[in-house]
Each structure stands twice: as structure tokens, then as C-alpha cells.
Amino acid sequence: MKGEINKSIDRGSYVKYPLFEGELPEGSYAQIVEVKPKSKVGKHYHKFQYELFYVIVGEAKLGIGSEEYLARPGDIFLVKPGQVHWVENDSEDSFKLLVIKLNFKGDDTVWL
């Protein structure tokens, strides 16, 4: 099955593009996330879900726990439940990543 982007969810500083809606096994979710230029996704964590990030386009600062990374295309990151994470895109270009959520039970995001 080929993934399709049928809608977008604009959250202000970033846009989410769900993929494979209704087709993945229960507890799984996949989306493209685009962090807009000169924007950030604030510090937050998830109670239950794991997130696997695969950077598609752009460069940004990515924080996971106490570590900070310069995320570039081809990089892969794993965020475990309870780990605080954030993204800061200081660039004039968008930063895009594929996000695969495991143990997904709906929105379990806690913003700090």
C-alpha cells in the first residue's frame, strides 16, 4: 500500500500530515511533520507512546532528554515514553521528518 497525504493539521509552528490512516495495526501511527522556518515545537513528552523520527529534509536542533542533536537528512532518532523532547528550526527552510508512533493510544502529549 502506498501512503497518501489526504489532509494536514496546522498547529501554528508545525504541520502534521497523517499517513495510512485506518490502515496500520492498532497502536501504530505514521505522519510527516513539517516544522516551519524559524519555528519550534516546544518541550513535551508522551505518557505511553514511542516515537521514531527519520529526518527527510532540512536541519534543526532536536532535544531528547538531556541530549541535543543537530538533526540532518537520513538521521534516525528514538524517543521513549516519558522522555522530554523538542525541535528548534532556526533555518529559513522547513524541517521535515517522518514520525512513526508505537503504542499509540491517541493524543497522550504532555506539554511543558
Secondary structure by P-SEA (a helix, b strand, c coil): ccccccbbbbcccbbbbbcccccccccbbbbbbbbccccccccccccbbbbbbbbcbbbbbbbcccccccccccbbbbbcccccccccccccbbbbbbbbbccccccccccc
